[in-house]
Amino acid sequence: MALYLEICYNGLMIILQANKIERSFAGELLFDNINLQVDESDRIALVGKNGAGKSTLLKILVGEEEPTSGQINKKRDLSLSYLAQDSRFESENTIYDEMLLVFDSLRQQEKRLRQMELQMGELSGKDLTVLMTQYDQLSEDFRQKGGFTYEADIRAILNGFKFDQSMWKMKISELSGGQNTRLALAKMLLEKPELLVLDEPTNHLDIETIAWLENYLVNYKGALIIVSHDRYFLDKVATITLDLTKHSLDRYVGNYSSFVVQKEQKLATEAKNYEKQQKEIAALEDFVNRNLVRASTTKRAQSRRKQLEKMERLDRPETGSRSANMTFKSDKVSGNVVLTLEDAAIGYGEEVLSEPINLDIRKFNAVAIVGPNGIGKTTLIKSLIGQVPFIRGKEQLGANVEVGYYDQTQSKLTASNTVLDELWNDFKLTPEVEIRNRLGAFLFSGDDVKKSVGMLSGGERARLLLAKLSMENNNFLILDEPTNHLDIDSKEVLENALIDFDGTLLFVSHDRYFINRVTTHIIELSETGSTLYLGDYDYYLEKKAEQEALREESEQVDSDKPAPANDYDYQLQKENQKEQRRLARRLEQLEAQIEDLDSQISQLQEAMQATNDASELMESQQQIDQLIAAQEEAMLEWEELAEKV
């Protein structure tokens, strides 16, 4: 049902409402009593436990599924785009041609403008005046809709999603599943709908692309509803957090981190109020039971009973599903120096991925390894534990260091084992009750421990491997992508366990929120080796930004220095910098020229409206045609130069 335009209390337009939504499957209730309002510029993160129905609710909101009961109302003619987790589109178009389809109406408008320009030379008098008025209106509409910039927008979006120009002529049918999903999201961003609904949009994206998407969405003019396990992403983008439970959709103002604090406070307050009321009820019931049969106190007892009957009783606060209770402890204390690595090179065969790498890890450090995809982060981990030899370099473990390793491939698990046997086979002297208790802390209880390892989900296998690691009681944990496959609750439990760990950590992770909470140091890998940063992920980003600013400043200073004689390489570098400055100046000139031509065209169009003289009109139109041609030529040159800068 369409929702007629309304103005909210805050002056913003309501674009979507959900009222008393319920969804059941085969009589099994997924959620009910769901109420939601989306305003025109809302940035909403939809969160909830695995299985709460977040994806189902999104499908109901966008109209892909029907609710069991309840009503969805939308603003009339609402433009909406929806990215499902497995979004794909079938097309034989090339990547670039598919993106051009977004601007079909704009390109038709451009074609119509060219036709009108030709007609102007054949008309005079009133007919020409009418055509000129129509032309001016259409031209201004074309400009406001981005007629002069849509191709630049396509290039920016494709580059942001790592589709470089060499891929633009590829057929969409040749793309991988992940590439197809990325392209689906790219097309949605070009469409710029009033409401963008995204289900796990950071899947298939590397950290650099996720950061680009964050910046884009922060400045997005429409409304957003996002489901994501990437908490750092939600912190950057969301300003409202909706928490989905079985019987409610609770609204919190703020990003994900703010929501976590607010929800803890809310649950603590609800628990306190519930306990207080239970004590009051118990006291009243006790008074009634003791005094109702006594003649002298019967009236007071009856009064207390009426008080009990009228009392609006609070529901017991929902604690939700059980969370894991992970812990990691060490049996012995290591020396102060845990690991050193000097001038190492990593790679395979003769192919060096990164060098020189230097590490000096001390007791209680929590060190995260970061860097671009393919630089060798996992290779470094495997070299440190002896699975892949260093090409060169010297590694030294400290005194009393005992290493525990978490492998993201989960290769240390045996598919034919039961969950119980997976631990018991490695810890045969440990009593069964202790094994079961440890498994219970990692959410394996009852018949769960009889399941075959091969039948477990990715998240269950990850928890089992972490449980196995926790049994080893090592004092130096080396972890390769430990948060892969874990839901948000399990990630947070793991974070807390590692923060409380009484040993040393070295890990690789793409989860920036996890890195930010756990790490004390960051090692960045690049082709030129390792760089140490003394702080968390936010500190690392700040330092990277400072370094980039200093680099640009240094380049500017260097560009003003004269080139030394007889230094060909240095001179060549200076020539390149000189050429870049020349290109930048030419771009500025072209931008000014395009703006000036646009102004001249507008002035001639205004002059044409003030006269009915056919010869003057013809002359003005010829001048406009020449100016438009010059403007198009200048824009083409600008586009070519912009790619070189």
C-alpha positions in Angstrom: 0.0 0.0 0.0 1.4 3.4 -0.9 2.0 5.9 1.9 1.1 9.4 1.1 3.9 11.9 1.7 4.1 12.9 5.4 6.4 15.2 7.3 7.9 13.7 10.5 8.4 15.6 13.7 12.0 16.2 12.7 11.0 17.7 9.3 12.1 14.7 7.3 9.9 12.7 5.0 8.8 9.2 6.0 9.6 6.8 3.1 8.7 3.5 4.7 6.7 2.1 7.6 6.2 -1.4 8.9 3.3 -2.0 11.4 2.9 -5.1 13.5 4.8 -7.4 11.2 4.8 -11.1 12.0 6.5 -13.9 10.1 6.0 -17.6 10.7 7.2 -20.7 8.8 5.0 -23.9 9.0 3.5 -22.6 12.3 6.9 -21.8 13.8 7.1 -18.1 14.8 10.2 -16.3 13.6 9.3 -12.9 14.9 6.2 -10.7 15.6 5.2 -7.2 16.8 7.8 -5.6 14.5 7.3 -1.9 14.0 9.6 0.3 11.9 9.8 3.8 10.5 12.4 4.9 7.9 13.0 8.6 7.2 14.5 9.9 4.1 18.1 10.2 5.3 18.2 7.5 8.0 21.4 5.3 8.3 20.1 2.1 9.8 22.0 -1.0 11.0 19.8 -4.0 11.5 21.4 -6.4 14.0 20.3 -9.5 15.9 21.5 -13.0 16.7 22.0 -15.6 13.9 18.6 -17.0 13.0 16.7 -14.0 14.3 15.4 -13.3 10.8 17.3 -10.2 9.7 17.4 -11.3 6.0 13.8 -12.4 6.1 12.8 -9.0 7.5 14.7 -7.2 4.7 12.9 -9.3 2.1 9.5 -8.3 3.6 10.4 -4.6 3.7 11.4 -4.6 0.0 8.4 -6.7 -1.0 10.2 -10.0 -2.0 8.3 -11.9 0.7 4.9 -11.4 2.3 4.5 -11.1 6.1 2.3 -13.6 7.8 0.4 -10.6 9.2 1.0 -6.9 9.4 1.4 -4.1 6.9 4.2 -2.4 4.9 3.5 1.2 3.7 5.8 3.0 1.3 6.1 6.5 0.0 4.4 6.8 -3.3 6.8 6.1 -6.2 9.6 5.2 -3.8 12.8 4.3 -5.6 14.4 1.3 -3.8 17.3 -1.0 -4.5 18.0 -4.3 -2.6 21.2 -6.3 -2.5 20.7 -9.8 -1.2 23.6 -11.9 0.0 23.6 -13.9 -3.2 22.6 -11.1 -5.6 23.4 -11.9 -9.2 22.2 -10.6 -12.5 22.2 -12.4 -15.8 23.4 -10.3 -18.7 25.4 -10.7 -21.9 26.4 -7.0 -21.7 30.0 -5.9 -21.0 30.6 -4.4 -17.5 30.7 -0.8 -18.9 27.6 -1.3 -21.1 25.7 -2.6 -18.1 26.6 0.5 -16.1 25.5 2.7 -19.0 22.0 1.2 -18.8 21.5 3.1 -15.5 21.6 6.3 -17.6 19.4 5.2 -20.5 16.8 7.9 -19.9 19.6 10.5 -19.5 21.2 9.4 -22.8 17.8 9.6 -24.5 17.5 13.1 -23.1 20.9 14.0 -24.5 19.9 12.6 -27.9 16.7 14.7 -27.8 18.7 17.8 -27.1 20.8 17.2 -30.2 17.7 16.8 -32.3 16.1 20.0 -30.9 19.3 21.9 -31.8 19.0 20.7 -35.4 15.3 21.7 -35.5 16.1 25.3 -34.4 17.6 26.0 -37.8 14.4 25.1 -39.5 12.0 27.1 -37.4 11.2 30.8 -36.8 8.8 33.1 -34.9 6.5 31.6 -32.3 7.5 28.0 -33.2 11.1 28.7 -32.5 10.3 30.5 -29.3 8.3 27.5 -28.0 11.1 25.1 -29.0 13.7 27.3 -27.3 11.7 27.3 -24.1 11.4 23.5 -24.2 15.1 23.2 -25.0 16.1 25.4 -22.0 14.0 23.4 -19.6 15.2 20.1 -20.9 18.9 21.3 -20.9 18.6 22.4 -17.3 17.0 19.1 -16.3 19.8 17.3 -18.1 22.4 19.2 -16.2 20.8 18.7 -12.8 20.5 15.0 -13.4 24.2 14.7 -14.0 24.2 14.7 -17.8 27.7 16.1 -18.0 29.2 13.8 -15.3 27.6 10.4 -15.6 30.5 8.8 -17.4 32.9 10.1 -14.8 30.5 8.6 -12.1 30.7 5.2 -13.8 34.5 5.3 -13.9 34.7 6.3 -10.2 32.3 3.5 -9.0 34.0 0.8 -11.1 37.4 1.8 -10.0 36.2 1.9 -6.3 35.1 -1.7 -6.6 38.4 -2.8 -8.2 37.1 -3.1 -11.8 40.0 -1.4 -13.5 39.7 -0.2 -17.1 41.2 -3.4 -18.5 38.0 -5.3 -17.3 35.4 -2.9 -18.6 34.9 -4.8 -21.9 34.5 -8.1 -20.1 31.2 -9.9 -20.5 29.3 -10.1 -17.2 28.7 -13.8 -17.8 32.5 -14.3 -17.5 32.6 -12.8 -14.0 33.0 -14.9 -10.8 30.2 -15.0 -8.3 31.9 -12.6 -6.0 32.7 -10.2 -8.9 29.1 -10.4 -10.1 27.8 -9.5 -6.6 30.3 -6.5 -6.4 29.1 -5.3 -9.8 25.4 -5.6 -8.7 26.3 -3.3 -5.8 28.2 -0.9 -8.0 25.1 -0.6 -10.3 22.9 0.1 -7.3 25.1 2.9 -6.2 24.9 4.5 -9.7 21.1 4.2 -9.5 21.1 6.4 -6.4 17.7 5.2 -5.1 15.9 6.9 -2.2 16.3 3.7 -0.1 19.2 1.3 -0.4 18.8 -2.0 1.4 22.0 -4.0 1.7 22.3 -7.5 3.1 26.0 -8.2 4.0 27.4 -5.8 1.4 31.1 -6.3 2.6 31.1 -9.9 1.5 33.6 -10.4 -1.3 35.3 -7.1 -0.6 38.9 -6.6 0.7 39.6 -4.0 3.4 40.6 -1.3 1.0 37.3 -1.6 -1.0 35.3 -1.8 2.2 36.9 1.5 3.4 36.0 3.1 0.0 32.4 1.9 0.3 32.2 3.3 3.9 33.3 6.7 2.7 30.8 6.6 -0.2 27.8 5.5 2.0 28.6 8.1 4.7 28.0 10.8 2.0 25.1 9.0 0.4 22.0 11.3 0.1 19.3 8.6 0.4 18.3 6.3 3.3 20.2 3.1 4.1 19.2 -0.2 5.8 22.2 -2.5 6.3 22.7 -6.0 7.7 26.4 -6.8 8.2 28.7 -8.8 10.5 31.4 -6.1 9.9 31.1 -4.1 13.1 33.7 -1.6 12.1 31.7 -0.9 8.9 28.5 -0.4 10.9 30.3 2.0 13.3 31.4 4.1 10.3 28.1 4.1 8.4 25.2 3.7 10.8 23.6 6.4 13.0 20.6 4.2 14.1 20.7 0.6 15.2 17.7 -1.7 15.2 18.0 -4.8 17.4 15.7 -7.7 16.1 14.5 -10.2 18.7 11.6 -12.7 18.5 9.0 -10.2 19.9 10.4 -6.7 19.2 12.5 -4.4 17.1 14.2 -2.1 19.5 15.6 1.2 18.3 18.9 2.7 19.5 20.2 6.1 18.4 23.9 5.7 17.5 26.3 3.3 15.7 27.0 -0.3 16.7 29.5 0.4 19.5 27.0 2.9 21.0 24.2 0.3 20.7 26.3 -2.3 22.6 26.7 0.1 25.6 23.0 1.2 25.5 21.7 -2.4 25.3 23.9 -3.5 28.3 22.5 -0.6 30.3 18.9 -1.4 29.2 19.2 -5.1 30.1 20.8 -4.2 33.5 18.0 -1.7 34.2 15.3 -4.2 33.2 16.9 -7.0 35.4 17.1 -4.6 38.3 13.4 -3.5 38.0 12.3 -7.1 37.6 14.1 -8.3 40.7 12.8 -5.3 42.7 9.2 -6.1 41.6 9.7 -9.8 42.4 10.8 -8.9 46.0 7.8 -6.6 46.3 5.4 -9.3 45.1 6.9 -11.9 47.4 6.6 -9.5 50.4 2.9 -8.8 49.5 2.1 -12.5 49.0 3.7 -13.4 52.3 1.7 -10.7 54.1 -1.5 -11.9 52.5 -0.8 -15.6 53.4 0.0 -14.8 57.0 -2.8 -12.3 57.7 -5.8 -13.2 55.6 -7.2 -15.7 58.2 -6.7 -13.4 61.2 -9.7 -11.3 61.9 -7.7 -8.3 63.1 -5.6 -8.1 59.9 -8.1 -9.4 57.3 -8.9 -6.0 55.8 -5.2 -5.1 55.4 -4.5 -8.5 53.8 -7.4 -8.1 51.4 -6.1 -4.6 50.5 -2.7 -6.1 49.8 -4.3 -8.8 47.6 -6.1 -6.2 45.6 -2.8 -4.4 45.2 -1.3 -7.6 43.9 -4.2 -8.1 41.4 -3.9 -4.6 40.1 -0.1 -4.7 39.7 1.2 -4.6 36.2 3.8 -7.4 36.3 7.0 -7.0 34.4 8.1 -9.8 32.1 11.3 -11.7 33.0 14.0 -10.0 30.9 15.0 -12.1 28.0 18.6 -13.2 28.2 18.6 -14.5 24.7 20.4 -17.6 23.5 23.4 -18.8 25.5 26.7 -17.3 24.6 30.1 -19.1 24.6 32.4 -18.7 27.6 35.8 -19.0 25.9 39.0 -18.7 28.0 42.6 -19.1 27.2 45.2 -19.6 29.9 48.9 -20.5 29.8 50.6 -23.2 32.0 54.0 -21.3 32.2 55.3 -17.8 31.9 57.5 -17.1 28.9 60.6 -14.9 28.9 60.3 -11.3 28.1 61.5 -11.8 24.5 58.9 -14.1 22.8 60.0 -13.9 19.1 62.5 -12.1 17.0 62.9 -12.1 13.2 65.7 -10.4 11.4 65.8 -9.3 7.7 63.5 -12.1 6.6 62.1 -12.6 3.1 58.9 -14.6 2.6 57.5 -16.2 -0.5 57.5 -19.4 -2.5 60.6 -20.6 -4.5 62.3 -17.6 -6.0 59.2 -15.4 -5.8 59.7 -12.9 -2.9 56.4 -11.5 -1.6 57.9 -9.2 1.1 61.3 -8.2 2.5 62.9 -7.3 4.8 60.7 -8.3 7.6 61.8 -7.6 11.2 59.8 -8.6 14.3 60.6 -8.1 18.0 57.6 -9.5 19.9 57.7 -9.1 23.7 55.7 -10.8 26.5 52.0 -9.7 26.6 52.1 -8.0 23.2 49.1 -8.5 21.0 50.4 -8.0 17.4 48.1 -7.8 14.3 49.6 -8.4 10.8 47.9 -6.2 8.1 48.5 -5.5 4.5 47.0 -5.9 1.0 45.6 -9.1 -0.3 48.4 -11.3 -1.7 51.2 -9.7 0.2 52.0 -12.8 2.2 50.3 -12.4 5.7 49.3 -16.0 5.9 52.7 -17.0 4.3 54.5 -15.2 7.2 52.4 -17.0 9.8 53.2 -20.4 8.1 56.9 -19.5 7.9 57.0 -18.6 11.6 55.5 -22.0 12.6 57.7 -23.9 10.1 55.2 -24.9 7.5 56.8 -22.8 4.8 60.5 -22.0 4.8 61.8 -18.5 4.9 63.7 -17.5 1.7 66.2 -15.8 4.0 66.3 -14.4 7.5 66.8 -15.5 11.1 64.0 -16.5 13.5 64.5 -16.9 17.2 61.9 -18.0 19.8 62.4 -16.8 23.4 62.9 -18.8 26.6 59.9 -21.0 27.7 57.8 -20.0 24.7 55.1 -22.5 23.8 53.3 -21.9 20.6 49.7 -22.6 19.8 48.4 -22.2 16.2 44.9 -21.6 14.8 44.7 -22.5 11.1 41.9 -20.7 9.2 41.7 -23.8 6.9 40.8 -25.9 10.0 43.0 -28.7 8.6 43.9 -29.9 12.2 40.3 -31.3 12.6 39.4 -34.8 11.6 36.1 -35.1 9.7 35.4 -38.7 10.9 35.8 -37.8 14.6 32.9 -36.9 16.9 33.1 -33.5 18.6 34.0 -35.2 21.8 36.6 -37.5 20.3 38.3 -34.6 18.5 39.4 -33.2 21.9 39.7 -36.5 23.8 42.0 -38.1 21.2 44.5 -35.3 21.8 44.0 -35.1 25.6 43.6 -38.7 26.6 44.5 -38.2 30.3 41.9 -35.5 30.7 38.7 -36.7 32.4 35.6 -36.9 30.2 33.7 -34.4 32.4 36.4 -31.8 32.0 36.4 -32.3 28.2 32.6 -32.0 28.2 32.8 -28.8 30.3 35.3 -27.3 28.0 33.1 -28.1 25.0 30.1 -26.7 26.8 32.0 -23.4 27.2 32.3 -23.3 23.4 28.6 -24.1 23.0 28.8 -27.9 22.4 26.5 -29.6 24.9 24.2 -32.6 25.1 24.0 -34.5 21.9 26.1 -31.9 20.1 29.2 -33.7 21.3 28.2 -36.8 19.4 28.0 -35.0 16.1 30.5 -35.8 13.4 33.1 -33.1 12.8 32.4 -33.4 9.1 28.8 -32.4 9.6 29.5 -29.2 11.5 29.0 -25.7 10.0 31.9 -23.4 9.5 31.1 -21.5 12.7 30.9 -24.7 14.7 34.2 -26.0 13.3 35.8 -22.7 14.2 34.5 -22.9 17.8 35.7 -26.5 18.0 39.2 -25.6 16.9 39.3 -22.7 19.4 38.2 -25.1 22.1 41.0 -27.5 21.1 43.5 -24.6 21.2 42.3 -23.5 24.6 43.1 -27.0 26.0 46.8 -26.7 25.1 47.4 -23.9 27.6 50.2 -22.3 25.4 51.7 -18.9 26.2 52.1 -17.7 22.6 49.1 -17.9 20.3 49.5 -17.5 16.6 46.1 -17.1 14.9 45.3 -17.0 11.2 41.8 -15.3 10.6 40.3 -16.6 13.9 37.0 -14.7 13.4 36.2 -16.3 10.0 32.8 -18.1 10.2 32.0 -16.7 13.7 28.8 -14.7 14.4 29.0 -11.4 16.1 28.3 -12.8 19.6 31.1 -15.4 19.3 33.5 -12.8 17.9 32.9 -10.6 21.0 33.3 -13.5 23.4 36.6 -14.4 21.6 37.8 -10.8 21.8 37.2 -10.7 25.5 38.9 -14.0 26.0 42.0 -12.8 24.1 42.1 -9.5 25.9 42.1 -11.4 29.2 44.7 -13.9 27.9 47.8 -14.0 30.1 50.2 -14.7 27.2 51.3 -13.2 23.9 49.3 -12.9 20.6 50.3 -12.7 16.9 47.4 -12.8 14.5 46.2 -12.1 11.0 42.6 -10.8 10.6 40.5 -8.8 8.1 38.1 -7.9 11.0 39.0 -4.3 11.8 36.8 -4.1 14.9 38.5 -7.3 16.2 41.9 -5.8 15.5 41.0 -2.5 17.2 39.8 -4.2 20.4 42.5 -6.8 20.8 45.8 -5.4 19.4 48.5 -3.4 21.1 50.8 -3.3 18.0 50.3 -3.5 14.3 52.8 -4.9 11.7 52.1 -3.7 8.2 53.5 -5.9 5.4 54.3 -4.5 2.0 56.7 -5.4 -0.9 59.4 -3.4 0.9 59.0 -5.3 4.2 57.5 -4.7 7.6 56.5 -1.4 9.4 55.7 -1.3 13.1 52.9 0.8 14.5 52.5 1.1 18.3 48.8 1.1 18.8 45.4 -0.2 17.6 43.8 0.0 14.2 42.5 3.5 14.6 46.0 4.7 15.5 47.4 2.9 12.5 45.0 4.7 10.2 45.8 8.0 11.7 49.5 7.4 11.3 49.0 6.3 7.7 47.1 9.5 7.0 49.9 11.6 8.6 52.5 9.8 6.5 50.6 10.4 3.3 50.3 14.1 4.1 54.0 14.3 4.9 54.8 12.4 1.6 52.7 14.8 -0.4 54.3 17.8 1.3 57.8 16.4 0.7 57.1 15.8 -2.9 55.9 19.4 -3.3 59.2 20.6 -1.7 61.3 18.3 -3.8 59.5 19.4 -7.0 60.8 23.0 -6.4 64.5 21.8 -6.1 66.8 22.0 -9.2 67.8 18.7 -10.6 71.5 17.7 -9.9 73.7 17.5 -13.0 74.6 14.1 -14.5 71.9 12.3 -12.6 69.6 10.8 -15.2 67.2 8.9 -12.9 66.7 11.9 -10.7 66.2 14.2 -13.7 63.7 11.8 -15.1 61.8 11.7 -11.8 61.7 15.5 -11.8 60.5 15.6 -15.4 57.7 13.2 -14.5 56.7 15.5 -11.6 56.9 18.5 -13.9 54.6 16.7 -16.3 52.1 15.9 -13.5 52.0 19.6 -12.5 51.5 20.6 -16.1 48.6 18.1 -16.4 47.1 19.4 -13.2 47.3 23.0 -14.4 45.8 22.0 -17.7 42.9 20.3 -15.9 42.2 23.5 -14.0 42.3 25.5 -17.3 39.9 23.0 -18.9 37.5 23.2 -15.9 37.4 27.0 -16.1 37.0 26.8 -19.9 34.1 24.4 -19.6 32.4 26.6 -17.0 33.0 29.7 -19.2 31.5 28.0 -22.3 28.5 26.9 -20.2 28.0 30.6 -19.2 28.2 31.8 -22.8 25.7 29.2 -23.9 23.3 30.3 -21.2 23.7 34.0 -22.2 23.0 33.2 -25.8 19.9 31.2 -24.9 18.6 34.1 -22.8 19.2 36.5 -25.7 17.3 34.2 -28.1 14.3 34.4 -25.9 14.3 38.2 -26.1 14.1 38.3 -29.9 11.9 37.0 -32.7 14.3 38.0 -35.5 14.9 34.8 -37.5 18.4 35.8 -38.7 19.5 36.7 -35.1 18.0 33.5 -33.8 19.8 31.5 -36.6 23.1 33.2 -35.8 22.8 32.7 -32.1 21.9 29.0 -32.6 25.0 28.5 -34.8 27.1 30.1 -32.1 25.5 27.8 -29.5 26.3 24.8 -31.6 29.9 25.9 -31.9 30.2 26.5 -28.2 28.6 23.1 -27.4 31.1 21.4 -29.7 34.0 23.3 -28.1 32.6 22.3 -24.6 32.4 18.6 -25.6 35.9 18.7 -27.0 37.2 20.3 -23.7 35.3 17.7 -21.6 36.8 14.9 -23.7 40.3 16.3 -23.2 39.6 16.7 -19.4 38.5 13.0 -19.2 41.6 11.8 -21.0 44.0 13.9 -18.8 42.2 13.0 -15.6 43.1 9.3 -16.2 46.8 10.2 -16.4 47.0 12.3 -13.2 
